[in-house]
């Protein structure tokens, strides 16, 4: 499937990563998924959590440690 935003603009997914270490020299990464929105329901039962542009800086802030604040931006 080739999926884009309706306006064809780029968008960010919420994800997690670890820095390279001895056990994982390339580091690790995962995309966080959530329940699908109404457009994705016919395709799959999960979808990546798409970050609104206003939430991208919060998600990328390495000093942000408030779990409830982080979870509040994980929306279909």
N, C-alpha and C positions, 0 to 999 in steps of 0.2 A: 504494500500500500504506500502511496505517496500522499502524505497529509500535510496541509499547510493551513495557516490562518486564513480567514476569509479575505483579509486585506493583503495577503501574500507577504506580510512583514515577518521578520525573524522573531523568534520567541525563545524564552529560556525554560529549561526543565529544572526541577529541583533534583539535586543529586548529592551524593556523599563521596568522598575520596580519602585515601590515606596516602601519605608521602611514601616514596620508595624506602624500603628497609631491607635487611638481609634476607628475610623470608620471601618478600615480594619486591624484587629489585625495580619493577616498573610501577610500583604502587598498586592500588586497587581503586575501582570506581563502580558506582551503582546509580541507576536512575530510580528515583522514588516514584512509585505508582499510586494511583487512587482509583476510586470507582469511576466509571466512564460518565461523561456528560451525555446529553441526549443525542448528540451527533455521532458519538463513538459507540453507543450501545449496539448498533447493528454489526459492528466490526469485531469488538472484543469486550470482555468483562472487566478489563482494567485499562488504564491509560496513564501516561506520564503526568505527574503533577506539573502543570504549566504555571510558571511564575509570571504574575502581572509585572509589567515594567517597574511599577512603584515598589514592588517587593524584592527586586533583584539585589539591590544594595544590601538590604537587611539579610538576605539569605547568604550572600557572599562575605559578610562581615565576620572575620575569624574571632572577634571578641564577643559576639552575641552568644549567650549561653542560656537564654530563657526558653525552655522547652515549649511552653504554651504559646509563646510568641512565634516560635519557629513553626509549630504545627498549624497556627492560624492562617498561614499563607499557602498551605498545601491543599489546593482546591482543584476540582476537575476542570 
